[in-house]
Amino acid sequence: MPNPRVARRHRNLLLDHGFTDVTVAVHTIVWTDAAVLPVLAGMGGEGAWFDDQVARARGDRLFVAIPFFVAAGTRAA
């Protein structure tokens, strides 16, 4: 992740640029099977960590939860 803490700024960025009624919601995607391995490969690359995730998937022990943050507000015309 290039900047894993950027979501902390979303609400303030909207407020700083004149938005009102700003809300923030989190949506979490959970994977427990090998379908997520390409995503993990892109995040962590090759190596011991990824090899461990592959082994977990093969043993039906993989658990991956990725939160997505959505910030929205109203902008006066």
C-alpha positions as CSV (number, residue, x, y, z in Angstrom):
1,M,0.0,0.0,0.0
2,P,1.6,3.3,-1.0
3,N,0.0,5.2,1.8
4,P,-2.0,3.0,4.2
5,R,-3.0,6.0,6.4
6,V,-4.4,8.3,3.7
7,A,-8.0,7.4,4.7
8,R,-7.6,9.3,7.9
9,R,-7.4,12.5,5.9
10,H,-10.5,12.0,3.7
11,R,-13.0,13.6,6.0
12,N,-10.8,16.6,6.7
13,L,-10.0,17.1,3.1
14,L,-13.7,17.3,2.2
15,L,-14.4,19.7,5.1
16,D,-11.4,21.9,4.2
17,H,-12.8,22.2,0.6
18,G,-16.2,23.4,1.6
19,F,-18.2,20.2,1.9
20,T,-20.8,19.8,4.6
21,D,-22.7,16.9,6.1
22,V,-19.6,14.8,5.6
23,T,-19.9,11.1,6.5
24,V,-17.4,8.3,6.5
25,A,-18.3,4.7,6.1
26,V,-16.2,1.6,6.1
27,H,-16.9,-1.5,4.0
28,T,-14.8,-4.6,4.7
29,I,-14.2,-7.4,2.3
30,V,-13.3,-10.7,3.8
31,W,-11.7,-13.6,2.0
32,T,-11.0,-17.1,3.3
33,D,-9.9,-18.8,0.2
34,A,-7.2,-18.8,-2.5
35,A,-9.1,-16.4,-4.7
36,V,-7.4,-13.5,-2.9
37,L,-3.9,-14.7,-3.5
38,P,-3.3,-12.5,-6.6
39,V,-4.3,-9.5,-4.5
40,L,-1.9,-10.5,-1.8
41,A,0.9,-11.1,-4.3
42,G,0.4,-7.5,-5.6
43,M,0.5,-6.1,-2.1
44,G,3.3,-8.1,-0.5
45,G,5.2,-9.5,-3.4
46,E,7.1,-12.7,-3.4
47,G,8.9,-14.1,-0.4
48,A,8.3,-15.8,3.0
49,W,5.2,-13.8,3.9
50,F,3.4,-14.6,0.6
51,D,4.5,-18.3,0.8
52,D,2.9,-18.4,4.3
53,Q,-0.4,-17.1,2.9
54,V,-0.3,-19.7,0.1
55,A,0.2,-22.4,2.7
56,R,-2.6,-21.0,4.8
57,A,-4.9,-21.1,1.7
58,R,-4.0,-24.7,0.9
59,G,-4.8,-25.7,4.5
60,D,-8.1,-23.8,4.6
61,R,-6.7,-21.4,7.2
62,L,-6.5,-18.2,5.2
63,F,-8.2,-15.1,6.6
64,V,-7.9,-11.7,4.9
65,A,-9.9,-8.6,5.8
66,I,-9.4,-5.4,3.8
67,P,-11.3,-2.3,4.8
68,F,-12.4,0.3,2.2
69,F,-13.3,3.8,3.4
70,V,-15.8,5.9,1.7
71,A,-16.1,9.6,2.5
72,A,-19.0,11.7,1.1
73,G,-20.4,15.2,1.6
74,T,-22.5,17.9,0.2
75,R,-21.0,20.8,-1.8
76,A,-22.9,24.0,-2.0
77,A,-23.4,25.2,-5.5
